[in-house]
Amino acid sequence: MAHARSKSDLPTKICPVCGLPFTWRKKWERCWDEVKYCSERCRRRRSQAITDD
């Protein structure tokens, strides 16, 4: 069995809504390029973030 990566080795992105960094998750393995938001809450609030700028 392969060794697991340490959390610090995983790719990260910055959420455009809350501005916090979030780390790659196994469930995003096939769609990491499309992932933009750290959570459902931020995804739902995306239109508010765009109008606030």
Secondary structure as UniProt FT lines:
FT   HELIX           7..9
FT   STRAND          12..14
FT   TURN            16..18
FT   STRAND          21..23
FT   HELIX           26..28
FT   TURN            29..34
FT   HELIX           40..44
FT   HELIX           46..52
//
